[in-house]
Amino acid sequence: MFDIDQDPFREKQAVELYLKRTTNSYKKLSPTDVDFRILSESKSLIGYVEVKVLNSVMSNSFPLTVEARKIIKLRDKRLNAVMIWSCLDGILYLPIDNLYGDTDWDENTGELIICYKNKKPFKYVRA
């Protein structure tokens, strides 16, 4: 299944905000892949990121949801993987190894969705 970019500008802003405190860089990947490849200062591959764009502020974004196939795609990379939710006032993020949620079928799309209700483990960066 191919993904159409939700909002390429906000995806780019989110990954830049995530990398703001580092000297790492990123590369946008194809629509059939995860969103970004994360590169070290020496341009070595160090991880991957998937961004989900939301039209809410961080405090009103829970429960966070994502299609299970996106988490599986990140896990298949076998390298550091981070899920980012881009909100209007910043980002919420967490390495996928620390994500614990409930699953349910989305009746509209037929997608298996993972829902994250617990706010505590998530890290954030304000825009």
C-alpha positions as CSV (number, residue, x, y, z in Angstrom):
1,M,0.0,0.0,0.0
2,F,1.4,3.4,-1.0
3,D,1.3,6.4,1.3
4,I,0.6,9.8,0.0
5,D,2.5,12.4,2.1
6,Q,0.1,13.8,4.7
7,D,1.8,17.2,4.7
8,P,5.4,17.1,3.5
9,F,6.1,20.6,5.0
10,R,4.9,19.5,8.5
11,E,6.7,16.2,8.2
12,K,10.0,18.0,7.4
13,Q,9.4,20.4,10.3
14,A,8.8,17.5,12.7
15,V,12.0,15.7,11.8
16,E,14.0,18.9,12.0
17,L,12.6,19.6,15.4
18,Y,13.4,16.1,16.5
19,L,17.0,16.5,15.3
20,K,17.4,20.1,16.6
21,R,19.6,19.2,19.5
22,T,21.9,17.0,17.5
23,T,24.3,17.3,14.5
24,N,22.5,14.5,12.8
25,S,20.7,15.0,9.4
26,Y,18.0,13.2,7.5
27,K,16.9,12.1,4.1
28,K,13.3,11.8,2.9
29,L,12.5,8.3,1.6
30,S,10.0,7.1,-1.1
31,P,6.3,6.9,-0.4
32,T,6.5,3.1,-0.2
33,D,9.1,3.3,2.6
34,V,9.1,4.9,6.1
35,D,9.3,8.7,6.0
36,F,13.0,9.5,6.8
37,R,16.5,7.9,7.2
38,I,18.5,9.5,10.0
39,L,22.2,10.0,9.3
40,S,25.0,10.8,11.7
41,E,27.4,13.7,11.3
42,S,29.7,11.4,9.3
43,K,26.6,10.5,7.1
44,S,26.4,7.0,8.5
45,L,22.9,5.5,8.7
46,I,21.8,5.5,12.4
47,G,18.0,5.1,12.3
48,Y,14.6,5.7,10.8
49,V,11.6,7.9,11.5
50,E,8.0,7.8,10.7
51,V,5.9,11.0,11.1
52,K,2.2,11.2,11.6
53,V,0.8,14.7,11.2
54,L,-2.0,15.8,13.5
55,N,-4.2,18.9,13.5
56,S,-4.3,19.3,17.3
57,V,-2.1,20.7,20.0
58,M,0.0,18.2,22.1
59,S,-2.3,18.4,25.1
60,N,-5.3,17.4,23.0
61,S,-3.6,14.7,20.9
62,F,-4.2,11.7,23.1
63,P,-4.9,8.9,22.5
64,L,-2.3,8.9,19.8
65,T,-2.9,6.4,16.9
66,V,-0.9,5.0,14.0
67,E,-1.5,2.2,11.5
68,A,0.2,-1.0,12.7
69,R,1.8,-1.5,9.3
70,K,3.8,1.7,9.8
71,I,5.2,0.4,13.1
72,I,6.0,-3.0,11.4
73,K,7.7,-1.2,8.5
74,L,9.9,0.6,11.1
75,R,10.6,-2.6,12.9
76,D,11.6,-4.4,9.7
77,K,14.5,-1.9,9.3
78,R,16.3,-3.6,12.2
79,L,17.8,-0.3,13.3
80,N,16.9,2.5,15.7
81,A,13.4,3.6,14.9
82,V,11.3,6.5,16.2
83,M,7.7,7.3,15.8
84,I,6.9,11.1,15.8
85,W,3.5,12.7,16.0
86,S,3.6,16.3,14.7
87,C,1.2,18.5,16.5
88,L,0.4,22.2,16.0
89,D,2.6,23.3,18.9
90,G,5.4,20.7,18.7
91,I,6.1,17.0,18.5
92,L,5.5,13.9,20.6
93,Y,7.9,11.1,20.0
94,L,9.1,7.8,21.3
95,P,11.4,5.0,20.0
96,I,9.2,2.2,18.9
97,D,10.8,-0.3,21.4
98,N,9.0,1.8,24.1
99,L,5.6,1.9,22.5
100,Y,2.8,0.0,24.3
101,G,-0.7,0.3,23.0
102,D,-4.0,-1.3,22.2
103,T,-5.0,-2.5,18.7
104,D,-8.3,-2.2,17.0
105,W,-9.7,-2.4,13.4
106,D,-10.6,0.9,11.8
107,E,-14.0,0.2,10.3
108,N,-13.6,3.0,7.7
109,T,-10.3,1.9,6.2
110,G,-10.0,-1.7,7.3
111,E,-6.5,-0.9,8.8
112,L,-5.3,-2.3,12.0
113,I,-4.7,0.7,14.3
114,I,-2.6,1.0,17.4
115,C,-3.8,3.4,20.0
116,Y,-1.5,4.8,22.7
117,K,-3.4,6.2,25.7
118,N,-0.6,6.6,28.3
119,K,1.1,10.0,28.0
120,K,3.9,9.3,30.5
121,P,6.4,7.5,28.3
122,F,6.3,10.1,25.5
123,K,8.9,12.7,25.0
124,Y,8.1,16.1,23.5
125,V,9.7,19.2,21.9
126,R,7.7,22.4,21.7
127,A,7.9,24.3,18.4
